[in-house]
């Protein structure tokens, strides 16, 4: 069913209204809309209605959500953590399809109706992780949109054949080419970035690069990324995830880099990590850089924290950014909704007539209070179909 009348709600915390969804699109918003034969009605109970959350960076193939507790062993370096994960995943009793499906359903229950996920591609994994996540999505596609990043977690230049597999992944369901720390992981920043941009340019794919490299090393990598973005005419199609260098680099260099990012249409995604300086998200937004928050690693071999709740992630941004006023709190909430949709160029995201008929109902007073208190999602709708109630998947 793609038709639904949601009554007695307050869009974005405003005046009480009804929202009519027809054919999977918002057809009307207004007080006391007429009932139509054959259109189901849901009384929203005066809840606040917002456009759905967007989860722009997670790892569905790594997840252990919904499974028995797995104690975390934290090796001393990024490379050691990567190698540790490879060993653990060899012996997991649960396959990737099951684990990916668990998290997709959890994200929907928390109000996210679109996910961008990185999936590991390597000479060892080949395309197995990609295929498993796609199979999981076949069972959830009515409830959540999905775009996949072919991600060389183990390195690309140091793992012969990975680049070819990443390109092949674009023909089998991925739409984004990933990258990772071109100097610290691959030891060849020029070769790494040239390869990524070459594949993306030839295949018409987007790019999303993990950049953990800090300080001036990371800023140097960002400069190289910007140069290739401009040379390949890929403005608006490149995202850098993490970009810790924007949080801990020299102030004058960071200031100059923000202008470069804006000029070249390069987006930034942050998981707002607790122990690391992260990019100045509100300053990025103020200066025209598309940016959003995301969960990244959660409940896996890297990190026991996280629950797929983008409202909680927005709250974390507000807490760590010292947001106090309603305006600041609502801006933090937008980092997980509208700004996430804008970053990923999602068409029809919003609560206007003509937008996709997807929404989230949250019992609360207004958007600022919702961010602070993080109430349970009372209803999640995807294209006119109810897919979760009271924080539980029902699709």
C-alpha positions, -999 to +999 in steps of 0.1 A: +000+000+000+014+034-010-016+055+001-019+067+037-036+096+055-017+106+087-039+128+108-033+150+138+004+157+135+026+188+137+049+189+107+084+201+120+067+209+153+044+235+138+006+238+136-015+206+137-023+192+103-030+160+083-006+146+057-020+127+027+002+103+008-009+091-026+011+068-048+041+070-025+042+109-026+029+136-004-003+148-021-016+173+005-008+188+039-035+207+057-060+208+085-089+183+084-081+168+050-111+148+037-110+110+040-108+091+008-123+057+002-096+029+004-070+051+020-059+039+054-059+065+082-034+067+111-040+091+140-007+107+148-017+116+183-004+152+180+032+139+175+058+159+157+063+148+121+097+152+105+113+140+073+132+107+078+167+104+091+195+096+066+223+072+076+251+083+052+280+061+065+278+027+081+294-007+075+266-033+070+290-061+063+309-057+096+280-054+119+272-076+149+240-059+158+213-082+173+237-110+180+253-122+213+277-098+229+312-098+213+340-085+235+362-059+218+399-063+215+415-029+206+449-033+188+474-004+190+471+008+154+446+012+125+464-014+105+463-038+134+426-032+139+420-039+102+439-072+104+422-081+137+388-077+121+398-099+091+407-128+115+375-124+136+352-124+106+367-157+094+351-175+124+318-157+130+289-182+132+266-157+115+268-148+078+270-113+063+235-114+049+219-121+083+241-094+101+234-068+074+197-074+076+197-070+113+211-035+112+190-024+082+158-033+102+172-015+133+180+017+113+144+017+100+130+012+134+150+043+146+136+064+117+162+061+089+148+053+055+180+056+035+215+041+041+248+045+025+270+016+034+306+008+027+313-029+019+348-044+021+363-054-013+397-072-014+415-100-031+404-122-002+368-111+002+363-105-036+327-094-040+312-117-014+303-089+011+287-069-017+265-098-028+255-107+008+244-071+016+224-069-017+206-102-007+198-087+027+184-056+010+161-076-012+141-083+020+141-047+032+140-025+001+104-016+006+114+001+038+149+016+032+169+029+002+204+017+000+236+028-019+268+008-016+304+019-016+331-004-029+355+000-001+392-011-001+395-014+037+426-036+035+443-013+011+442-011-027+477-005-041+491-031-016+465-057-025+468-064-062+436-071-080+415-050-055+411-021-079+397-044-106+373-059-081+361-024-071+354-016-107+336-048-111+315-040-080+300-010-099+285-035-124+270-056-097+252-032-074+276-006-060+274+030-071+302+047-052+340+041-052+356+042-018+391+050-007+411+049+025+441+068+040+462+069+008+495+074+026+492+056+059+474+025+045+485+023+009+518+042+011+511+057-024+488+087-022+492+096-059+486+061-071+457+055-047+438+087-056+446+085-094+431+049-094+400+059-076+393+089-097+400+071-129+375+043-121+349+068-110+353+090-140+351+061-165+321+045-147+302+076-138+304+067-101+305+089-070+335+088-046+336+084-008+370+083+009+378+074+045+404+099+056+417+092+092+450+109+085+454+137+110+470+172+108+490+183+079+492+148+064+454+147+062+452+183+048+477+173+021+455+144+011+425+167+011+443+191-013+451+162-036+415+151-035+403+186-044+428+188-073+415+156-088+378+166-082+383+198-101+404+181-129+378+154-134+348+177-132+335+158-103+323+187-082+293+176-060+302+139-064+330+135-039+326+129-001+354+126+025+344+107+056+360+115+090+385+141+078+400+144+113+426+168+099+398+195+098+395+191+136+432+190+146+451+207+118+466+242+120+438+268+122+449+288+093+454+257+071+420+244+081+404+277+073+419+278+038+409+241+032+373+248+041+372+273+012+388+248-011+362+222-001+333+246-008+347+257-041+350+221-053+317+208-039+334+182-017+312+169+012+322+159+047+307+132+069+316+128+106+306+102+131+315+126+159+339+103+176+343+107+213+381+106+216+392+124+184+388+160+173+362+161+145+355+187+117+338+219+127+305+208+112+285+240+117+313+262+103+315+239+073+277+243+068+279+280+072+305+283+045+287+262+020+303+228+025+277+200+024+281+179+055+262+154+077+267+131+107+267+093+105+270+062+127+301+047+110+314+017+130+289+004+156+285-028+175+312-046+155+348-057+160+359-021+162+334-005+185+308-018+210+288+015+210+260+027+188+226+015+179+217+028+145+198+058+159+206+089+140+187+110+164+212+100+191+240+108+167+226+143+161+224+147+199+260+137+203+270+164+178+250+189+197+265+178+230+301+179+218+295+212+199+281+229+230+247+236+214+224+255+238+198+275+219+168+260+201+183+273+168+215+254+175+197+223+186+175+222+154+206+228+133+222+197+149+190+177+142+192+188+105+227+172+102+209+138+104+180+146+082+179+174+056+217+179+053+222+141+050+197+140+022+214+170+005+248+155+008+237+122-008+216+141-034+184+123-024+155+134-045+122+142-028+134+142+008+112+165+029+078+173+042+064+193+013+038+184-012+054+164-040+081+150-018+085+113-012+058+100+011+081+091+039+081+105+074+088+099+111+065+106+140+080+114+174+060+123+205+073+156+218+069+193+221+092+206+193+123+197+174+148+211+200+132+191+228+131+160+207+168+162+200+176+166+237+152+139+250+155+115+221+120+099+224+110+066+208+099+069+172+061+062+173+058+057+135+080+054+105+066+056+070+084+048+037+066+059+006+031+056+022+038+022+039+041+019+076+074+001+083+080+006+121+059+014+151+070+024+186+107+018+178+100-017+163+103-029+128+069-041+115+075-042+077 
